[in-house]
Amino acid sequence: MKNKKNFILFPFYHDNENKKGKLHYISFKFLCLSLYIIGFYYIFLNISLENKSLEIVKISNLYERNLGEAEKNNKSSKRKRNLKNKKEDVNKTKSKENNTKSNEPKVEDKKYSTGNDHENTKVENKSNSPVCNINYNDMSRKLTEKELHDVLNSLETCPPKEDLKNIWNHTIGVAKEGLDDIQKQLKASIQKYLDNDFLTSIEYSSHRVFSYDYILKGYILKLHQAVTSEELLHTKDFFSLINGKHTLDDILKFIYSFLEHFETLKKELYKKYQKELLADVEQEWFLWEHRNEYY
């Protein structure tokens, strides 16, 4: 009776015990299965990694073997090329030596004929060219008009640009010859006034000068300004000529034309300034003589 009572009194406890046992069994099975799966994947990964490492080692060994073979082939081809080049250089050297030996008699004959031709050319130049020992590149002294014409007449070919510049400088020097004479002539034309010159004050200045002499110096300054202006203008044109295409005839025509133009210019300037100078001096004399009548 007691056993029955005990069984009847705790039925729910017995069911709970059965359920707990089943749960423990299922959990144990799940744990074993998980461990099995993890172990399987671990073994699989190790095998795959070993295979990949073996493949990498094989590939690297193959690459090193191919690289070594390529280097050997390259070295052998270089040796062959070097040997070939050496053989070609030796053959070229031998052929040059043979050609040099065979050409030695020809060179001697050519030297002899060239020397004779050079001597003949010297003789022809001496006989055909006019004698002119004037060094127009020496700028330490000015050439006279005759010397300049001798230089121009002796030219057979157009000189270099620097030589032409030196010839032009001598040309300007020759063209400006006679300016001192013009100054003397201008002074002589008013000499009687200069002998009776007087001091006067310059306008807008306290400085006092001799009146007629001051007027004369003003015209001499005008003379030099006019000459310098023409000189610069023609020098610019001459440099443009020699910097472009030109012939000896072009140079000679320009120089002769410039000399002729300058001679005409000097005569015209002298006549013009002499007339104006005399008029200004006479006016100044008149004002001086009649100064008391105006003041």
Secondary structure as the mmCIF struct_conf table of DSSP 4:
data_model
#
loop_
_struct_conf.conf_type_id
_struct_conf.id
_struct_conf.beg_label_comp_id
_struct_conf.beg_label_asym_id
_struct_conf.beg_label_seq_id
_struct_conf.end_label_comp_id
_struct_conf.end_label_asym_id
_struct_conf.end_label_seq_id
HELX_RH_AL_P HELX_RH_AL_P1 LYS A 2 LEU A 9
HELX_RH_AL_P HELX_RH_AL_P2 PRO A 11 ASN A 128
BEND BEND1 SER A 129 SER A 129
HELX_LH_PP_P HELX_LH_PP_P1 PRO A 130 VAL A 131
TURN_TY1_P TURN_TY1_P1 TYR A 136 ASN A 137
TURN_TY1_P TURN_TY1_P2 MET A 139 SER A 140
BEND BEND2 ARG A 141 ARG A 141
HELX_LH_PP_P HELX_LH_PP_P2 LYS A 142 THR A 144
HELX_RH_AL_P HELX_RH_AL_P3 GLU A 145 SER A 154
BEND BEND3 THR A 157 THR A 157
HELX_LH_PP_P HELX_LH_PP_P3 CYS A 158 PRO A 160
HELX_RH_AL_P HELX_RH_AL_P4 LYS A 161 ALA A 175
TURN_TY1_P TURN_TY1_P3 LYS A 176 GLY A 178
HELX_RH_AL_P HELX_RH_AL_P5 LEU A 179 SER A 189
TURN_TY1_P TURN_TY1_P4 ILE A 190 ILE A 190
HELX_RH_AL_P HELX_RH_AL_P6 GLN A 191 LEU A 194
TURN_TY1_P TURN_TY1_P5 ASP A 195 ASN A 196
STRN STRN1 LEU A 199 SER A 201
HELX_LH_PP_P HELX_LH_PP_P4 ILE A 202 ILE A 202
TURN_TY1_P TURN_TY1_P6 GLU A 203 TYR A 204
BEND BEND4 SER A 205 SER A 206
STRN STRN2 ARG A 208 PHE A 210
HELX_RH_AL_P HELX_RH_AL_P7 SER A 211 ASN A 243
BEND BEND5 GLY A 244 LYS A 245
HELX_RH_AL_P HELX_RH_AL_P8 LEU A 248 GLU A 289
TURN_TY1_P TURN_TY1_P7 HIS A 290 HIS A 290
HELX_RH_AL_P HELX_RH_AL_P9 ARG A 291 TYR A 294
#
